[in-house]
Amino acid sequence: MAQLPVYVVHLIYFKLRERNVFYLKWVLLFVGLLLCLSSKQISAAETIKVLSANTPIFSEFQDDGSVKGYSVDFATALLESAGLKPEVTPLPFARLIQELDTGELMLATGIGRTAEREDKYFWIAPLTANAVGLYGKKAIDLDTLMAQNDTISVAVLRGDYRVELASGYPQFVLHQFNTWNQAVDAVLNDLVDAVFFSDLGMAIFCQKNGLDCSTVSRQYSHNVLYSYIAMPKTDKNRPFATALVKEANRLLKRPKYAEIKQQWMPVLAEYSPNVTEIEGVIVLGDTLVDENSKLKPWVITNEEPLFSERNNRGELSGYAIDLVQSILVEAGIKTDILSAPWQRILIESAMKRDVLVFSIARTAEREGQFHWITPITQNAYSIFAKRDGITHVSSLNELPAGSRIAVLKGDFRQEIIKKAGYWAVPMDSWKNALLALEYGRADYLFFSDGGMDIICDDLGDKCNSITKLFTYQKATTYLAVSKKGATPALVEKLIDASTSFKLSSQYKHLTEKWLADYATRTSLSLTEYEGVIVFGKTEY
């Protein structure tokens, strides 16, 4: 049985609310039973494979065929928290990569995030951050090797992401081994000059296998790299990836993750005193100071009714929130979405680098201040007045001198009012701005047509005395990145991700879901047109 959409429940409720309370109770009880049965069937049916290669402490194969370790426990807890059933499958790493390449619905732990793999997977959650480089007995000078057209022999694990990284060095002659034990042994026994590995990996493998690695040290540093829980990047897998990224953020705040950390951090500390945990990532030393290893912008929105608002659990919810979260998942960016008043948003975006803002109106004044990633909504911005006041004006400059115009504090319209020579009456919310007009603290209100419909659905009779004078302009809101110090790679990644997501079936489902939900909650006329939610009549 397919899960009954929430908007169907809303529709039944609103249609029956005014008829018969007795029948309404029975209908809602029946719907609730359907939802419970539906949820159970879906949970039982949705079993997802968790592929994991043999890695000490993070994913260790047991004699009984099971797998234990930090990465496996994290992935298992993540799926169970999302209401899905994990099926842990141990595989050699090369075989694991082959399975991922099928594109089927599955997760894999310990997948190194590289440029070559960036667009192949959904990057669900980072697990480790570690310095990667060459470990050998003798000093290695790559510049000298290049100048002399000389090479060194380097051990790597077959199928590991470090094979791709090492292949970029013309000074390396690679020797691929089936296990890291074999690769490290080759260095210790002078069969190769170095192994391309990590600080944490060397510490664990040497101590766990009783190897004397005192003669081996890091001779060259490549970069700080991250390993992830990853999922094949396909249209079919996209909804699961979006849900799991959200769930991963929640998991870090729950007791279950605290238990996982409490179990495995002492074990890791036995192998290296520099191991720490930061936001779910196992870090060796101060490797996270390398800001180039991961793109992590600050994402912030202003709370707007319906499109980005707090739900009953205090979480940001709405069409704009889901859209931006999905684009971040598509781009492989893991970060929280924050909220703040517009005044603070604009100050922060002007002062900091890589600030991602939504839903911000694209105006002539702002055009050069932001990279405009993708449109979200189109709306009409208008001047409203009391019905018993002046009603014959058709433009802003026709309003009486000294007019007081209510507006949201920090909104772009506040500056328009000042430049036109009128008094702005800034309020902390649009509801209070409307009430300022209603109670005579302002002569006019500079708001949007759609916003008026939303607020008036809540205020009811208080809006009866207010009328629209004229439309100031049509405007489109966007997802945007502040230009000050913006990372070009981040901007390009976000543009590509937004284009890709809006072409996907998940985007269609997302817009259909929210438009149906809004239809039960407001009198707004909303449609979707070429990736934009349009208030009222489409004018593209």
N, C-alpha and C positions, 0 to 999 in steps of 0.2 A: 504494500500500500504506500502510495506517495505521501509525503508529508503535506498536511493541509497548510497553505500559506497563511501567515498571520493576518494579511490584509483581508482575507475571506472572513476571519473571525470578527474583525472590525466592522466589516460590511454587514454581517448578520446582526451584530449588536445595534448598530445605528438604525437599521431598517426596522427592527422589532422593538426598540426602546419605547417608542411612543404608542405601541399597541397593547400588549398584554404582558405584564410582569411575570405571571405564572408560566406562560409558554416560553418566555425569554429564558427563565431559569433552566427549564428542561432542555432547550436548544443549546445553551451554553454548556450544560453538563455533557450533552452528547458530543459536542465539538471537542470538549476537553478530553473525553475518552478516546476520540479519534486521534487527537494529537499524541496522547500517551502511547497508544498502540503503534501509531506511525513512527514515533521516535524510537521505540524499542526495536522495531523491525529494521529501521535504518541503521541504528547503532550496531545491531547484531550482524547486519549485512556488510557494513563498511569495515572490512579488515584490510589494513595497509601493511605491506612488507616494510621492515626496517633492515636494510642491508648494512652489514658491518664487517670490516676486515680485522684480522687479528692484530691488535695493538695493545701492549701492556698498559694496565690500569684503565685505559679508556674503553677498550673493547677486547676482552680476553676470552678466547675460546676455552670452554670447559670440556672435560672428558665425557660428560653426559650429553654433549651436543648443544648445551646452552651457552649464552654469552653474557659476561658480566663486565661492568665498567661504568665510568662516569658518563660517557657519550651515550651508551645504550640506555642507562637509567634516565637520562635527560629526554631522549627521543621517546621512550616508552611513556614517561610521565606526560609529555606534551600531547601525544595522541590520546591517551586516556582522559586527560583534562578536556580535550576537544570532543569527547564522546565517541572516539574511534578505537578500534581494537588493533593493537600492534602485533605483528608476527615477525619476530626477530630471526633473521636469516644470516648465518655466518658464511662468508665467501672469501676466497683469495682476492686481493685488491684488484688485480687485472680483470678477474671475472665480474667483480662488483661494477666496475666501469662499463663493461659490456652490457650488463643488465640495465643500467641506467640509460644507456644509449637506445634501448627499445622504446623509451618514452612512456612506458606503462606507469600506472599510479603506484608510487613507492617512494620511500625516503632512504637516504644513505647517510651514515655518519662519517665524520673525518674527511670530508671532501675539501681539498685545498682550493681556495678561491684565486684563480689566475685570470689574466686577460683572455687567454684562449678559451676558458670555460665560462666566462662572464655571461654570455647569452644562451648557454646551454641549459642552465638550471635556474630554478627559483631558490634563492638563498634564504632559507627559513630562519635559522638562528646560528650565530657564531658560537663555536665551542672553545677554540684555543687561539691564542696569539703568541707567536714564537719567532725568535730570530733564526733565519735559515742561512746556511753558508757552508764553507768547506772545512772539514775537520781532518787533520793529518798530523804527522809527526814532524814535518819540516815546514819552514816558512815558504809561503807561496806568493809570488809577485806576478799577477796576471799581466800587468803592463810590460814587464820584461819578457814574459813568454810570448806575448803578441809581437813585440819588436823583433824577437829572435825567430819568429815563426815556429815556436816550439809548443809542445803539448804535455799534459799530465793525464794520468789515468784516474778516473773518478767513478766510485761505486754509487749506484742508485737502486731504489726498489722498483721492480718492474711494474709499470702501470701507474706509479705514483705521479702526482702533479709536478714533483721536482724533476722528473725526466724531461718535461716540457721546458722548465726553467733552465736546466743545465744544458739542454740542446741549443740554447741561444749563445753559448760561449764557444767560439771556435778553438779555444785553448784546451777544451775537454775532450778526452776520448772516453766515452761512457761504457761502463760494464754493468749490465742490469742483473740483479739478483732477485730471487723469489721471496726472501725475507730480509728484514733489517739486520737480523743476527748475522746472516751470511755477509751482508755489506760491511758491517762493522768489523767482523772477523778478518775480512780481506785487507782492511787498513792495518789492523794489529799485526797481521802476519806478513806485511810488506808486499802483498800481492797487487795492491793499487796505491796510488799516492795519497788519495783522500776519499772521503765519503761526503756526499751532498745531503746534509741532514739538518737537525735543529738542536739547540741547546737542551731543551727538555727531553727530546728523543734520546740524545746521547747519554744524558744523566740516567734515564730510566733503563735503557738497554744495557748499559755497562754494569750498573749496580745489580739489576734484577738477574742478570745472567752470570754474575760473579766474574766479570771481565776486568782486567787491570788496564784501564784506559788513561792512566796518569801520563803516558807519553804522547797522548793525542789531545789537541786543543784546536779551537777555532782559528784558522789561518786567514779566512776571508769571509766577510759578511755580505750576503746578497741583499736581504731585505727582511722586514718584519712581515710575516704572512699569517693569514687566518684560515682555520679549517672550520667547516660549517656542517650543519644538517642541511642537506640539499634535496631537491625534488626535480625530476625532468621538467623542462619548460615546454609544456604543451597547453593548448587551449582547454583540453579536458581536465588537466590538473590545476589550472589557474584558480578556480574557486576554493579548492582544498588549500592551496598555498596561501591565499589571502587570509583564510580563516586561521591557519596554523601560525602565521606571523603574528596576528593579533593575540592568539592564545599563548604564544611564547612570552610576550610581554607580561601577560597576566600571571603566567606560571612562576616567574621570578619573584613575585610578591606573595606567593602562597607557601604554606608550611611544607608542602611536598618538596619544593625545591630546597628549602632550608635543610630538610632531611638528607637529600642527595649530597649537598655540599658538605654537611657534617660528616657524612660517611666517607667521602673520597678525598677531601682536602688533607686530612692527616696522612693518608696513604701517599699522596703526591709529595708532601713535605718530607717524607722519609728519603726521597731521592734528590730533592733540591730544596734548599732553604729559601730560595727566592720565588717560590711559586705563590701566587695570589689569585684571588677570584674577583673580577670586576664586572658587574652586571651580567653574570652568567658565563663570562669568558674566563677560561683558565689562562693566566698570564705568567710568563717567566720574566721576572725582573721588571724593568721599566720599558718594555717593548712598545707599549701603547703610546709613547711619546712621538712615535713616527706617524705624523698626521697624514702622510701621503699614502699610507697603506690602506686607508679606508675612507670612503666618502660618507660623511655623516652630517648633513645640514641640520639647522634648527628649523623646525616646522611649526608654524603658529597661525592661528585663525582667530577671528572675532566671532563670538557666539551670536548667531542669527537664528531667529525662529525657523523651525522645520529643517533648515539645511545644515546647520551646525549648532546643536544645542545639547544640553545635558539630559540624559535619560534618568529613569528612576534610580539607577545604581550610581549616578554621578559621573558616568562615562560620556564622552563626546559622541554624539550620534547624529545621523542625517545623511542626505544624499552627498553633500560636499565632503563629509568626513570619509564615507565609504569610497568615493571616487579617488580622493587623494591617497588614502591608504592603499588602494589597489595599484595606483601608479607607482607608489614607493616600492611595493612588492615586485612589480614588473621591473623596476630599475635595480632591484637587489639592495635597497637601502633600508636598514633597520634603525628606526628612530621613533620617538614618541611625538604625537601631535599635541601641542599645547594651545592654550587659549589666553587671550589678553585683550584689553580695550584697544581700539584702533590707534589712539594716541601713542601708546607704548609700542605697538607693532611698528609703526612708522619710524619711531626713534631708533628702535633696535635694528631695523633693516637698514637704516642709514649709517649705523655705527659698526655693525658686525658683518663678517663675510658669510656667504652661503646661507642667508636667511630665506627660507621658503615660506611664502605668504599666500593665504587664500581666505575668502573669496574677495579679491580686491578689484575695484572698478578700474578699468583702463581709461584714463583720461589724458588729455593733451599735456597737462602739467606733470603727470607721472611717466609719460612715455619713455623718457630717457633714463629713468631711475631704476627700471626693472627689466629683466628678461621675461617676456610673456610666454609662458610654457604652453598653456592650453586653456581655452574658454570653458566656463562652468555654467553661468546663467546669463540671460539677457532680460533686461527689465526697463520699464519707463520710469524716469525720475520726474516728479511733478511737484507743483506748489498747491497746497490745500489751504482752505479757509473755512470760517464759520459761514453757514448758509445765509445768515442775516447780515453779513458784512459785504465788502466790495466783491463783485463777481464779474466785472466786465473787462478785466485786464487779460492780456494774452502773452505777456513776456515779463521777465524778471525786472527789467528796468522801468516798467510801468507801475510798479508798486509804489505806494506813497512814501515820501521821504521819512526816514526814521522808523520804518517798519521793523518790528521784532519778529524774527523768523526762528522757530524751534528746529533743532537738528541734533543728531547724535554727536557727542563730544569726540573730537579727533577725526570725524568723517570728512571726506574731501569736499562735501557740500558746505561745510563750515567756512572754508577758505573762499568759496565762490560767493557766499553771502557777504563776507567782509569786503571783498574786492568790488562788489556791486554797490557798496556804500550803505548797507543796512546793518542792523544790530543782530548778531547771532545769539541765540539762546541755547547754549549747549547743554544737553541732558545726558545722563548716564545710560539710558536705554531708550529705544524707539517708543516703547509704551509710555514712558514719562514725557517724551517729546510731544506725543499726541495729546496727552493729558494737559500739557502746558498750554496747548492751543484751546482745548476744551474749557479750561478753567480761566482763560483770559490772561495767562502769564506770557503769551505770545500772540501775535496777530496772524501769523501764517505758520505753516509746517512744510518743510522741504523733505520729502520722503519719496518712496517708490510706490507704484501702483500695487505691486504684489505684496509689499510690506504692509500697506494699509489693509488689504484683504485679510492677511494673517492676523494682525493686531485686532482688527475689528471683529473677527470671528470670536475673539476672546472677550472683548469689551462690550460687544452687543449694542445696546441702546445709546451708549455714549458717543457712538460714531454717527448717529442719525443727524446730528446738527452740523456735520462736516461735509464739505463738498470739494471736488477737484476743480481748481481754476484753469490750469493749463499744464501741458507737458513741457518740461524744460529740455529734456533730451532722452534719447534711448542710449543705454549704456550696457556694456558686457563686463561681467566679472571674470577674473582669471585666477589660475594658479600661476604664481610668478616668483622669480628669484631676484633678490636685490642685486643690483649691478656692482655695488661697492665691494671690491675684492672677490667677486664671484669666480669660482673655479670653472673654467671653460668645459672641462670634462664632465662636471656635474650637470651643467646646463644642457649639454648635448645628450647626456644620458637620460635626463628627465623628459626632454622633448621626444626622444625616440620611444621611451617607455609609455608616455601618454598617447602617442600615435598608435602604438601597438595595442595598448589596452582598449582604446576606443574602437578598434577594428575587431575586437574579440566578441565572442558570444556572451561572455560574462558581463561585459559592459551593457549589452542589450538587456540581460536579465536584471542587472542592477537598476537601470532606469525604469524598467517596467515595474519592478517591485516598489520603488519609492513613489512613482507616479500613482500607482494604485493605492498605496498607503496614504498619500496626501489627499487623494480624492475622497477618502472617508473622514478626513480631519479638517478640511478647509474648503471654502468656496472658490479657491484659486483656480484660474484656467491655466493649466500647465501642459506643455507639449515638449517633446524632444526633437530637435532638428540638427542634424549633422554635428552631433557631439555637444550640443548646448541645450540646456533646459530653458525654454522660452516662456516668459510670463505674458499671457494674452496672445494677441495675433502675431504670427511669425512675419518678420519683415526682413528676411535675408534676400 
